[in-house]
């Protein structure tokens, strides 16, 4: 398996847990020369050129403006064009389960976040098992990222262990939900 994971493993994120579980994985973040926001054409070209070196993409970093969805689309397109059989793991959030009338969702950043995570899940499910590419969307809730107030959240190690389980399972696993 050649794994690329979005995110900086030097911060307490899913990427840091992935690095511990998969020490040979590579990481895509600004710290490693990737600008995953795709604000300029060169950054998207750089990602597309490099994603074909991998057969597992862990799409873990939330990027405002639909960035995670763009990464899913770019990976699927490049792997399809190059006939790469791979597996895309998308990391979602329990906030995507909140409906449009949910009082906890405001019209600001959190409202956009929940909508973008829902769109990522829906597109992941649409693309699953097309062109010999598997997709799995993991809805993760309440992550313990070491910040105050998150101590009782889901240990990041559990997400990395779940990713490992999904990658080695013989069945199609399009959707999972984990909570502490």
DRENDO-1510 file (C-alpha; in Angstrom, 1 decimal, always signed):
<recs>
REC; n; res; u; v; w
REC; 1; UNK; +0.0; +0.0; +0.0 .
REC; 2; UNK; +1.2; +3.5; -0.9 .
REC; 3; UNK; -0.6; +5.9; +1.4 .
REC; 4; UNK; -1.0; +9.7; +1.1 .
REC; 5; UNK; -2.9; +11.4; +3.9 .
REC; 6; UNK; -3.9; +15.0; +3.9 .
REC; 7; UNK; -2.9; +16.9; +7.0 .
REC; 8; UNK; +0.2; +17.8; +9.0 .
REC; 9; UNK; +1.3; +14.9; +11.2 .
REC; 10; UNK; +3.2; +17.3; +13.4 .
REC; 11; UNK; -0.1; +18.6; +14.8 .
REC; 12; UNK; -2.5; +16.5; +17.0 .
REC; 13; UNK; -4.8; +15.5; +14.1 .
REC; 14; UNK; -6.0; +12.4; +12.3 .
REC; 15; UNK; -2.8; +12.7; +10.3 .
REC; 16; UNK; -0.6; +12.3; +13.4 .
REC; 17; UNK; -2.4; +9.1; +14.3 .
REC; 18; UNK; -2.1; +7.9; +10.7 .
REC; 19; UNK; +1.6; +8.5; +10.9 .
REC; 20; UNK; +1.9; +6.3; +14.0 .
REC; 21; UNK; -0.2; +3.5; +12.5 .
REC; 22; UNK; +1.3; +3.7; +9.0 .
REC; 23; UNK; +4.9; +5.0; +9.4 .
REC; 24; UNK; +5.6; +4.8; +5.7 .
REC; 25; UNK; +2.7; +7.0; +4.7 .
REC; 26; UNK; +3.3; +10.4; +3.1 .
REC; 27; UNK; +1.4; +13.5; +4.0 .
REC; 28; UNK; +0.0; +16.4; +2.0 .
REC; 29; UNK; +0.0; +19.7; +3.7 .
REC; 30; UNK; +1.5; +23.2; +3.3 .
REC; 31; UNK; +4.4; +21.9; +5.4 .
REC; 32; UNK; +5.1; +19.2; +2.8 .
REC; 33; UNK; +4.7; +21.4; -0.3 .
REC; 34; UNK; +1.0; +21.0; -1.0 .
REC; 35; UNK; -1.5; +23.8; -0.9 .
REC; 36; UNK; -4.7; +21.8; -0.8 .
REC; 37; UNK; -6.9; +24.8; -1.0 .
REC; 38; UNK; -6.2; +24.9; -4.8 .
REC; 39; UNK; -6.3; +28.6; -4.8 .
REC; 40; UNK; -3.9; +28.7; -7.7 .
REC; 41; UNK; -3.8; +26.3; -10.7 .
REC; 42; UNK; -0.3; +25.1; -9.8 .
REC; 43; UNK; -1.4; +23.7; -6.5 .
REC; 44; UNK; -4.1; +21.5; -8.0 .
REC; 45; UNK; -1.7; +20.4; -10.8 .
REC; 46; UNK; +0.9; +19.4; -8.1 .
REC; 47; UNK; -1.7; +17.3; -6.2 .
REC; 48; UNK; -3.0; +15.6; -9.4 .
REC; 49; UNK; +0.5; +14.8; -10.6 .
REC; 50; UNK; +1.5; +13.2; -7.3 .
REC; 51; UNK; -1.7; +11.4; -6.3 .
REC; 52; UNK; -1.1; +8.8; -9.0 .
REC; 53; UNK; +1.9; +7.5; -7.0 .
REC; 54; UNK; -0.5; +6.2; -4.4 .
REC; 55; UNK; -3.3; +3.7; -4.1 .
REC; 56; UNK; -4.7; +4.8; -0.7 .
REC; 57; UNK; -5.7; +8.4; -0.1 .
REC; 58; UNK; -6.8; +9.4; +3.4 .
REC; 59; UNK; -8.8; +12.6; +3.0 .
REC; 60; UNK; -8.7; +13.8; +6.5 .
REC; 61; UNK; -8.2; +17.6; +6.5 .
REC; 62; UNK; -11.2; +19.9; +6.5 .
REC; 63; UNK; -10.5; +22.6; +3.9 .
REC; 64; UNK; -13.0; +25.5; +3.8 .
REC; 65; UNK; -14.8; +26.1; +0.6 .
REC; 66; UNK; -15.3; +22.4; -0.3 .
REC; 67; UNK; -11.7; +21.5; -0.3 .
REC; 68; UNK; -12.1; +17.9; +0.9 .
REC; 69; UNK; -14.7; +17.4; -1.9 .
REC; 70; UNK; -12.3; +18.8; -4.4 .
REC; 71; UNK; -9.6; +16.3; -3.2 .
REC; 72; UNK; -12.0; +13.4; -3.5 .
REC; 73; UNK; -12.9; +14.4; -7.1 .
REC; 74; UNK; -9.3; +15.0; -8.2 .
REC; 75; UNK; -8.2; +11.7; -6.7 .
REC; 76; UNK; -11.1; +9.8; -8.3 .
REC; 77; UNK; -10.5; +11.4; -11.7 .
REC; 78; UNK; -6.7; +10.8; -11.7 .
REC; 79; UNK; -7.0; +7.2; -10.5 .
REC; 80; UNK; -9.7; +6.5; -13.1 .
REC; 81; UNK; -7.7; +8.1; -15.9 .
REC; 82; UNK; -4.6; +6.1; -14.9 .
REC; 83; UNK; -6.6; +2.9; -14.2 .
REC; 84; UNK; -5.4; +2.8; -10.6 .
REC; 85; UNK; -7.3; +0.5; -8.3 .
REC; 86; UNK; -7.3; +2.3; -5.0 .
REC; 87; UNK; -9.1; +3.2; -1.8 .
REC; 88; UNK; -10.2; +6.7; -0.7 .
REC; 89; UNK; -10.9; +7.1; +3.0 .
REC; 90; UNK; -12.9; +10.3; +3.7 .
REC; 91; UNK; -13.0; +11.6; +7.3 .
REC; 92; UNK; -16.3; +13.2; +8.1 .
REC; 93; UNK; -17.9; +14.6; +11.2 .
REC; 94; UNK; -21.0; +13.9; +13.3 .
REC; 95; UNK; -21.9; +17.5; +12.5 .
REC; 96; UNK; -23.0; +16.3; +9.1 .
REC; 97; UNK; -25.8; +14.5; +10.8 .
REC; 98; UNK; -27.4; +17.8; +11.9 .
REC; 99; UNK; -30.3; +18.9; +9.7 .
REC; 100; UNK; -31.0; +22.3; +8.3 .
REC; 101; UNK; -33.5; +23.0; +11.0 .
REC; 102; UNK; -31.2; +21.9; +13.9 .
REC; 103; UNK; -30.8; +24.8; +16.3 .
REC; 104; UNK; -27.2; +23.9; +17.0 .
REC; 105; UNK; -26.3; +24.8; +13.4 .
REC; 106; UNK; -25.8; +28.5; +12.8 .
REC; 107; UNK; -25.5; +30.3; +9.5 .
REC; 108; UNK; -21.8; +30.9; +10.0 .
REC; 109; UNK; -18.8; +28.7; +9.8 .
REC; 110; UNK; -20.3; +25.7; +11.6 .
REC; 111; UNK; -23.3; +25.7; +9.3 .
REC; 112; UNK; -21.0; +25.6; +6.2 .
REC; 113; UNK; -18.9; +22.9; +7.8 .
REC; 114; UNK; -21.8; +20.6; +8.4 .
REC; 115; UNK; -23.0; +21.1; +4.8 .
REC; 116; UNK; -19.6; +20.5; +3.3 .
REC; 117; UNK; -19.2; +17.3; +5.3 .
REC; 118; UNK; -22.6; +16.0; +4.2 .
REC; 119; UNK; -21.6; +16.7; +0.6 .
REC; 120; UNK; -18.4; +14.8; +1.0 .
REC; 121; UNK; -20.3; +11.8; +2.4 .
REC; 122; UNK; -22.9; +11.9; -0.4 .
REC; 123; UNK; -20.3; +12.0; -3.1 .
REC; 124; UNK; -18.1; +9.4; -1.5 .
REC; 125; UNK; -21.1; +7.0; -1.5 .
REC; 126; UNK; -21.9; +7.8; -5.1 .
REC; 127; UNK; -18.3; +7.0; -6.2 .
REC; 128; UNK; -17.9; +3.8; -4.1 .
REC; 129; UNK; -16.8; +0.8; -6.2 .
REC; 130; UNK; -16.7; +2.7; -9.5 .
REC; 131; UNK; -13.7; +2.2; -11.8 .
REC; 132; UNK; -12.2; -0.2; -9.4 .
REC; 133; UNK; -11.9; +2.5; -6.7 .
REC; 134; UNK; -13.3; +1.9; -3.2 .
REC; 135; UNK; -14.4; +4.8; -1.1 .
REC; 136; UNK; -15.2; +4.8; +2.6 .
REC; 137; UNK; -16.6; +7.7; +4.6 .
REC; 138; UNK; -15.9; +7.6; +8.3 .
REC; 139; UNK; -18.2; +9.8; +10.4 .
REC; 140; UNK; -16.1; +10.7; +13.4 .
REC; 141; UNK; -17.5; +12.5; +16.4 .
REC; 142; UNK; -15.9; +14.3; +19.2 .
REC; 143; UNK; -12.2; +14.0; +18.5 .
REC; 144; UNK; -9.7; +14.2; +21.4 .
REC; 145; UNK; -7.2; +16.6; +19.8 .
REC; 146; UNK; -5.6; +17.5; +23.1 .
REC; 147; UNK; -7.5; +20.8; +23.3 .
REC; 148; UNK; -9.3; +21.8; +26.6 .
REC; 149; UNK; -12.8; +20.4; +26.6 .
REC; 150; UNK; -12.0; +17.5; +24.2 .
REC; 151; UNK; -10.5; +15.2; +26.7 .
REC; 152; UNK; -13.5; +12.8; +26.6 .
REC; 153; UNK; -13.5; +12.7; +22.8 .
REC; 154; UNK; -12.6; +9.9; +20.5 .
REC; 155; UNK; -8.9; +8.9; +20.7 .
REC; 156; UNK; -7.3; +9.6; +17.3 .
REC; 157; UNK; -5.6; +6.2; +17.5 .
REC; 158; UNK; -9.0; +4.6; +17.1 .
REC; 159; UNK; -9.6; +6.4; +13.8 .
REC; 160; UNK; -6.2; +5.1; +12.5 .
REC; 161; UNK; -7.0; +1.6; +13.7 .
REC; 162; UNK; -10.4; +1.8; +12.0 .
REC; 163; UNK; -8.7; +2.9; +8.7 .
REC; 164; UNK; -6.4; -0.1; +9.0 .
REC; 165; UNK; -9.3; -2.4; +9.5 .
REC; 166; UNK; -11.2; -1.0; +6.5 .
REC; 167; UNK; -8.2; -1.3; +4.3 .
REC; 168; UNK; -7.7; -4.9; +5.1 .
REC; 169; UNK; -11.3; -6.0; +5.2 .
REC; 170; UNK; -12.6; -8.2; +2.3 .
REC; 171; UNK; -16.0; -6.5; +2.2 .
REC; 172; UNK; -17.0; -3.1; +0.8 .
REC; 173; UNK; -17.3; -0.7; +3.7 .
REC; 174; UNK; -18.8; +2.5; +2.3 .
REC; 175; UNK; -19.9; +4.1; +5.6 .
REC; 176; UNK; -18.9; +3.9; +9.2 .
REC; 177; UNK; -19.6; +6.1; +12.3 .
REC; 178; UNK; -17.3; +6.3; +15.4 .
REC; 179; UNK; -18.0; +8.2; +18.6 .
REC; 180; UNK; -16.4; +8.2; +22.0 .
</recs>
